[in-house]
């Protein structure tokens, strides 16, 4: 499964960079395939392992304030792996074909 999520502390001031960095650190240390962009971090794995990483990343952000906002989107497709890159490659191929 692929999970794209965004997690941020609420009421922690204008900058949330350090809190987000703490969450991304949890994701990267998990060893699961992942990608971070300006809005979301996406990771790939089995349900339990992915949700554990999201939980731990949310807890890391929670240390920066009393309230946390979590946005999560999942693509649940049993039996498929490598989709973190393959989905993008299929779109790029379609663009190249015109």
PEBELJO-V511684 format. One record per residue. RES is the residue in one letter. SS is DSSP state (@ for helix, = for strand, . for the rest). OMEGA is omega in degrees with one decimal (* if undefined). BURIAL is b if it has 9 or more other C-alpha atoms within 8 Angstrom, else e. Layout:
res->RES ss->SS omega->OMEGA burial->BURIAL
res->RES ss->SS omega->OMEGA burial->BURIAL
This chain:
res->X ss->. omega->172.8 burial->b
res->X ss->= omega->174.7 burial->b
res->X ss->= omega->172.6 burial->b
res->X ss->= omega->179.7 burial->b
res->X ss->= omega->176.0 burial->b
res->X ss->= omega->-178.3 burial->b
res->X ss->= omega->-175.8 burial->b
res->X ss->= omega->175.6 burial->b
res->X ss->= omega->174.4 burial->b
res->X ss->= omega->178.1 burial->b
res->X ss->. omega->-177.7 burial->e
res->X ss->. omega->-179.5 burial->b
res->X ss->. omega->-174.3 burial->e
res->X ss->. omega->-178.2 burial->e
res->X ss->. omega->177.8 burial->e
res->X ss->. omega->-174.9 burial->b
res->X ss->@ omega->-177.3 burial->e
res->X ss->@ omega->178.8 burial->e
res->X ss->@ omega->179.1 burial->b
res->X ss->@ omega->177.1 burial->b
res->X ss->@ omega->178.0 burial->e
res->X ss->@ omega->177.8 burial->b
res->X ss->@ omega->-179.7 burial->b
res->X ss->@ omega->177.1 burial->b
res->X ss->@ omega->177.2 burial->e
res->X ss->@ omega->-179.1 burial->b
res->X ss->@ omega->-176.8 burial->b
res->X ss->@ omega->178.8 burial->b
res->X ss->@ omega->-179.6 burial->e
res->X ss->. omega->-177.1 burial->e
res->X ss->. omega->177.5 burial->e
res->X ss->. omega->174.2 burial->b
res->X ss->= omega->-177.8 burial->e
res->X ss->= omega->177.8 burial->b
res->X ss->= omega->177.2 burial->e
res->X ss->= omega->173.8 burial->b
res->X ss->. omega->-173.9 burial->e
res->X ss->. omega->-174.3 burial->e
res->X ss->. omega->-173.7 burial->e
res->X ss->. omega->165.5 burial->b
res->X ss->= omega->179.5 burial->b
res->X ss->= omega->175.5 burial->b
res->X ss->= omega->-175.1 burial->b
res->X ss->= omega->177.2 burial->b
res->X ss->. omega->177.5 burial->b
res->X ss->. omega->-174.4 burial->e
res->X ss->@ omega->-173.9 burial->e
res->X ss->@ omega->-178.0 burial->e
res->X ss->@ omega->178.6 burial->e
res->X ss->@ omega->-178.1 burial->b
res->X ss->@ omega->175.6 burial->e
res->X ss->@ omega->178.8 burial->e
res->X ss->@ omega->178.2 burial->b
res->X ss->@ omega->179.5 burial->b
res->X ss->@ omega->-178.3 burial->e
res->X ss->@ omega->176.6 burial->b
res->X ss->@ omega->177.9 burial->b
res->X ss->@ omega->177.2 burial->b
res->X ss->@ omega->178.4 burial->e
res->X ss->@ omega->178.0 burial->b
res->X ss->@ omega->-179.3 burial->b
res->X ss->@ omega->177.3 burial->b
res->X ss->. omega->-179.6 burial->e
res->X ss->. omega->-179.9 burial->b
res->X ss->. omega->-176.9 burial->b
res->X ss->. omega->-175.5 burial->b
res->X ss->= omega->-177.3 burial->e
res->X ss->= omega->172.7 burial->b
res->X ss->= omega->178.8 burial->b
res->X ss->= omega->173.5 burial->b
res->X ss->= omega->-174.9 burial->e
res->X ss->= omega->174.6 burial->e
res->X ss->= omega->-176.1 burial->e
res->X ss->= omega->171.7 burial->e
res->X ss->= omega->-174.2 burial->e
res->X ss->. omega->-175.8 burial->e
res->X ss->. omega->-175.7 burial->e
res->X ss->. omega->176.6 burial->e
res->X ss->. omega->-179.7 burial->e
res->X ss->. omega->175.5 burial->e
res->X ss->. omega->178.7 burial->e
res->X ss->. omega->-174.8 burial->e
res->X ss->@ omega->176.9 burial->b
res->X ss->@ omega->177.8 burial->b
res->X ss->@ omega->-174.5 burial->e
res->X ss->@ omega->179.8 burial->e
res->X ss->@ omega->179.2 burial->e
res->X ss->@ omega->179.3 burial->e
res->X ss->@ omega->178.1 burial->e
res->X ss->@ omega->178.1 burial->e
res->X ss->@ omega->178.6 burial->e
res->X ss->@ omega->177.9 burial->e
res->X ss->@ omega->178.8 burial->e
res->X ss->@ omega->177.1 burial->e
res->X ss->@ omega->-179.5 burial->e
res->X ss->@ omega->179.4 burial->e
res->X ss->. omega->176.7 burial->e
res->X ss->. omega->* burial->e
